[in-house]
Amino acid sequence: MTRLPLALVLLAVGTARVHAQPDSTAPSPGAGLDPSALAFPGGYRLRPLAPSERLALGTQPMLTLGQVLTSVERHHPLVDLGRARVAAAAGEQLAAEGGFDLTLTAEGWGAPVGYYDWARADVALVQPTPLWGATVWAGWRIGRGGQLPDYYGHQRTLDLGEVRAGLRVPLWRDGPIDARRARTRQAEHGLRAEEADLDARLIALRYEATSAYVRWVAAGLRYQVAARLLELAEARDEQILARVQAGGSPPLDALENRRVVAARRGTLVAARRALEQAAIALSLYLRRADGTPWVAPPARMPEALDAPPPSSFELRREIRDAWARRPETARVRALLDRQAVSVELAENQVAPRIDVGLAASLDLGAGTPREQETLGAAVVEGSILFSMPLQLREARGRLRTTRAELSALRADARRIADGIAAEVQDAASATRAAEEAVALAEESAEVAEAVAEAERRRFALGATELFVVNLREEAAAAAQAALVDARGALVIAHARWRAATGRRE
């Protein structure tokens, strides 16, 4: 013969007695009731219900999302990293501009021992310019000594020395562009790329910080839902004990309620753990002035999440605007411009070098009649230089490399543009779905709470089972938790939409 489990027997007994009405002469509920007086199969006896702990939520000024985002912008390590890279790029730009610094050169020669006793000194200022690669220079030199042979004649000057000035201009290679100007332009584009990368970091971190903040608030709200659910069972414990004493409920109801209290306390512990976990995750974005993470206490918990305004999308325009606003687009444009400079320089280096120069000099002071005759007049000289590697393997190889790298960057730019378009479309879809989910969750929570309240009233009249009441309450709590999650998902979806479209507000 099949034996029924003990739990089913107790449930049947409770069902048979649930509709019994309390005697009018019964003592007042809970008056002098000892829960240990109730005996259950196996010798189990109820103990007095110990109080449960609660977190104090929202007792201090609430932590706002704006405070979290301000902390991210001021103290997050990735922001500091981005700023350091921008500073490094600015330093590189300054170093590149140093290629056009005015340069002072000074040299001296002498032959104190030998057949010819002579010495000379030469000082010059050299100034490269960005004007077609031209270089201008000016200087002074002086040569002293005894009689020198004619082939040392260029070392002679009058007694006050010789002033000189000149100009050298490249006509082909290094004319339209040279290494100095290329480095300067590349450094400028590199700085733009790092600034755009910093903006991209900020947008991504704002979205991540918003998500972490919303999850923290949602965890706090779910903790409140679990706490309210536990309070219902704890408040009902003494009432059920009184009804059991009065004969209005079976002893199994007291045992069942204790089971529910224990289970809901376990749920509250899990909700507290989830809240602590969310606070720790938020501390990665919420930092003190020295940059160390700060774990927000439950007392700073807001009462609710601010509902974002209803969304309205015109996807084609939003995608076009996102391409213009997103820093990833600005960064890849800067990289393309920098690589285009490399290609331009490589193309120029394939050409032959043809430089022309012009120089003028004038000796000052006195000298021997022969020196006055040969050195006293002003001299103007012109020059031309031609140079070209015959095989050009280095220049042609560099040109192929830079053109291939430019093609790779263009392909990457197309990938980024396609990715931005997909992100905007997906963010719009997620936002619309989140708005619909919130509306459905609100309706579900209202209905579930109304059903639970009606079931509690029926239980107070003895018209339903405690088991059913618990099911209704847990369904209502689950609906409330789902509503919390839906509202959090909506706020996160709006944050994702702002990040996808490159909005910073």
Secondary structure by P-SEA (a helix, b strand, c coil): cccccaaaaaaaaaaaccccccccccccccccccccccccccccccccccbbbbccccccccccaaaaaaaaacccaaaaaaaaaaaaaaaaaaaaaccccbbbbbbbbbcccccccccccccbbbbbbcccccccccbbbbbbbccccccccccccccccccccbbbbbccccccccaaaaaaaaaaaaaaaaaaaaaaaaaaaaaaaaaaaaaaaaaaaaaaaaaaaaaaaaaaaaaaaaaaaaccccaaaaaaaaaaaaaaaaaaaaaaaaaaaaaaaaccccccccccbbbbcccccccccccccbbbbaaaaaaaaaaaccaaaaaaaaaaaaaaaaaaaaaaaabbbbbbbbbbbbbcccccaaaaacccbbbbbbbbbbbbcccaaaaaaaaaaaaaaaaaaaaaaaaaaaaaaaaaaaaaaaaaaaaaaaaaaaaaaaaaaaaaaaaaaaaaaccccaaaaaaaaaaaaaaaaaaaaaaaaaaaaaaaaaaaacccc
